[in-house]
């Protein structure tokens, strides 16, 4: 059986994975950390009056909701949306294993059909680690679950951005990690949906190498100003590069801090 229960880097938390269907990578960890760092002021404001809602588009085995819940208090709620029935069911079991049923809800559904099935304009933040590659660029495989996680078979970049725009309240934040080579596509999709104040951070394997991934934060409109840990300014702002490995091939201090480890 390919399914296994893995311990997370956070004490006391575990997750079900299946190498034939879905296993999370460092991109999910980086995205969860990026989203939390840039919503912690808003979350603090919400603690005294109402719940703060994250929605994870394409949640896979539920790794991002579990990481978000593990690092926040009980007033933070997370919904994860996953189209593949077997993977959504695996995510539900991971939520139960971690006793997070009161904070995380896994919904089986199609991102493209969200406006037909969910209420719009009610989430404070939306996160997504979507498929990076268009179908024509990806390697073909008989493993549909893995192909769907990597290639835009079931949804495309614009589908994800449109869904985020629909779900977010005015001034809400959209966080995404994607392939660095598609940055122009990302800008186009965000601007087409009306997102403003776009921040991006290149993720490089080594300091001297080209970026392989990019972290994105964008605001829905600016009808209300929300606090973030990034100062507001130009519509597009590039943040300091995030480097994964040092010259010796070990995690950099910033990556160790994200994983909660010491040097």
C-alpha positions in Angstrom: 0.0 0.0 0.0 1.4 3.4 -1.0 -0.3 5.4 1.7 1.7 6.3 4.8 1.4 8.5 7.9 4.3 11.0 8.1 5.2 13.3 11.0 5.3 17.0 10.1 8.1 19.3 11.2 5.7 20.7 13.8 5.6 18.7 17.0 2.4 16.7 17.4 1.2 16.9 13.8 1.1 14.2 11.2 -0.3 13.9 7.6 -1.3 11.0 5.3 0.5 10.8 2.1 0.4 8.6 -0.9 3.3 8.6 -3.3 1.0 7.3 -6.1 -1.4 10.2 -5.6 -0.1 13.2 -3.7 2.9 14.1 -1.5 3.6 17.6 -0.4 6.8 19.5 -1.1 8.7 22.5 0.2 6.5 24.8 -1.9 3.5 24.1 0.4 5.6 24.9 3.5 6.9 28.1 2.0 3.4 29.2 0.9 1.9 28.6 4.4 4.7 30.5 6.0 4.4 33.4 3.6 0.7 33.7 4.1 0.9 33.6 7.8 3.7 36.2 8.0 1.6 38.6 6.0 -1.7 38.1 7.7 -0.7 37.9 11.4 -1.6 41.6 12.1 -5.1 41.1 10.6 -5.5 37.8 12.4 -4.7 39.5 15.7 -7.4 42.1 14.9 -10.0 39.3 14.3 -9.3 37.4 17.5 -11.6 39.6 19.6 -14.6 39.8 17.4 -15.0 37.1 14.7 -13.3 34.2 13.0 -10.6 34.7 10.3 -11.1 32.5 7.3 -8.5 31.1 5.0 -9.5 29.2 1.9 -7.0 26.8 0.2 -7.7 26.2 -3.5 -6.5 22.8 -4.6 -5.7 21.6 -1.1 -4.4 18.2 -2.1 -3.9 16.1 1.1 -4.6 19.1 3.3 -1.0 20.1 4.1 -1.6 23.8 3.9 -4.7 23.9 6.1 -2.9 21.8 8.7 0.2 24.0 8.7 -2.0 27.2 9.0 -4.0 25.7 11.8 -1.0 24.5 13.7 0.5 28.0 13.8 -2.6 29.9 14.7 -5.3 30.1 17.4 -8.8 28.7 17.5 -10.4 31.7 15.8 -8.7 30.9 12.6 -10.7 28.6 10.4 -9.6 27.0 7.1 -11.5 25.5 4.2 -9.7 23.3 1.7 -11.2 22.7 -1.7 -10.1 19.6 -3.7 -11.6 18.2 -6.9 -10.2 14.7 -6.7 -12.4 12.6 -4.5 -9.8 10.1 -3.2 -7.3 12.9 -2.3 -10.0 15.0 -0.6 -11.0 11.9 1.5 -7.4 11.5 2.5 -7.2 15.1 3.5 -10.3 14.6 5.7 -8.7 11.7 7.5 -5.6 13.8 8.1 -7.7 16.5 9.6 -9.3 13.9 12.0 -5.9 12.4 12.9 -4.8 15.9 14.1 -8.1 16.6 15.9 -8.7 19.7 13.8 -12.3 19.0 12.7 -13.6 22.2 14.4 -11.1 24.4 12.5 -10.6 22.7 9.1 -13.3 21.8 6.6 -12.4 19.9 3.5 -14.7 20.3 0.6 -14.8 18.2 -2.6 -15.4 20.5 -5.5 -14.3 22.0 -8.8 -12.5 25.4 -8.5 -14.1 26.4 -11.8 -17.6 25.9 -10.3 -17.0 27.8 -7.0 -19.4 30.7 -7.9 -22.2 28.2 -8.3 -21.6 26.4 -5.0 -20.2 28.9 -2.5 -21.0 32.3 -1.3 -18.7 35.0 -2.5 -16.8 37.8 -0.8 -16.5 36.2 2.7 -12.9 35.0 3.0 -10.2 37.1 4.6 -7.4 35.2 2.7 -7.1 32.7 -0.1 -4.1 30.6 -0.7 -3.2 28.3 -3.6 -0.4 26.0 -4.7 -1.8 25.2 -8.1 -0.5 23.1 -11.0 2.5 24.9 -12.4 2.6 23.6 -16.0 0.3 24.0 -19.0 -0.6 20.6 -20.4 1.6 20.9 -23.5 4.7 21.5 -21.3 4.2 18.7 -18.8 5.5 15.1 -19.1 2.6 12.7 -19.9 1.9 9.9 -17.4 -0.7 7.2 -16.8 -0.9 8.5 -13.2 -3.8 11.0 -13.5 -3.6 12.1 -9.8 0.0 13.2 -10.2 -0.6 14.8 -13.6 -3.5 16.8 -12.2 -1.3 18.1 -9.3 1.4 19.2 -11.7 -0.3 20.2 -14.9 -3.3 22.4 -15.7 -5.6 19.5 -16.6 -8.5 20.2 -14.2 -8.0 24.0 -13.8 -5.7 26.7 -15.1 -4.0 29.7 -13.6 -6.8 32.1 -14.5 -9.4 29.7 -13.0 -7.6 29.9 -9.7 -7.2 33.7 -9.8 -10.9 34.1 -10.7 -12.0 31.8 -7.8 -9.8 33.8 -5.4 -11.3 37.0 -6.5 -14.8 35.7 -6.1 -14.2 34.3 -2.6 -12.2 37.2 -1.0 -13.8 40.1 0.8 -12.8 43.6 -0.3 -9.2 44.2 0.8 -8.6 40.5 1.3 -5.3 38.9 0.4 -4.5 36.2 -2.2 -1.3 34.2 -1.7 0.1 31.8 -4.2 3.3 29.9 -5.1 4.0 29.2 -8.7 6.6 28.5 -11.3 8.9 31.6 -11.6 8.9 31.3 -15.4 5.2 32.1 -15.5 5.5 35.4 -13.6 4.2 37.4 -16.6 1.2 35.1 -16.9 0.6 35.6 -13.2 0.7 39.3 -13.4 -1.7 39.2 -16.4 -4.2 37.0 -14.6 -4.1 39.0 -11.4 -4.6 42.4 -13.2 -7.4 40.9 -15.4 -9.3 40.1 -12.2 -8.7 43.5 -10.7 -6.1 42.6 -8.0 -3.9 45.5 -6.9 -0.7 45.9 -4.8 1.0 42.8 -6.1 4.1 41.6 -4.2 6.4 38.8 -5.3 9.4 37.0 -3.9 11.6 34.9 -6.1 12.6 31.5 -4.6 16.0 30.3 -5.7 17.6 26.9 -5.0 21.0 28.6 -4.6 22.0 32.3 -4.5 23.7 32.3 -7.9 21.0 30.3 -9.6 17.8 31.5 -11.3 14.6 31.4 -9.4 12.5 28.2 -9.8 9.5 29.4 -7.8 7.8 32.6 -7.0 5.7 33.6 -4.0 2.8 36.0 -4.7 0.7 38.3 -2.5 -2.1 40.4 -4.1 -4.9 42.5 -2.6 -8.5 42.4 -3.8 -9.3 46.0 -4.5 -8.5 48.6 -1.9 -11.9 49.4 -0.6 -10.6 48.9 2.9 -6.9 48.9 3.9 -5.7 45.9 5.7 -2.5 45.5 7.7 0.2 43.4 6.3 3.8 42.9 7.3 4.9 44.4 4.0 4.7 48.1 3.6 2.4 49.3 0.8 3.7 51.3 -2.1 3.9 50.7 -5.8 1.4 48.3 -7.5 4.1 45.8 -8.1 6.9 45.3 -5.5 9.6 42.7 -5.6 10.7 41.4 -2.3 14.1 40.1 -1.3 14.9 36.7 -2.8 14.4 33.6 -0.7 17.4 31.2 -1.0 16.8 27.5 -0.1 20.4 26.2 0.1 23.7 27.6 1.1 27.1 27.0 -0.6 27.4 23.6 1.3 24.0 22.4 0.1 22.4 22.8 3.5 19.2 24.8 4.2 19.8 28.5 4.7 19.0 30.1 8.1 15.7 31.5 6.7 14.6 28.1 5.6 15.5 26.6 8.9 13.5 29.2 10.6 10.5 28.4 8.4 10.8 24.8 9.5 11.2 25.8 13.1 14.8 24.5 13.3 17.9 26.0 14.7 21.2 26.3 12.7 
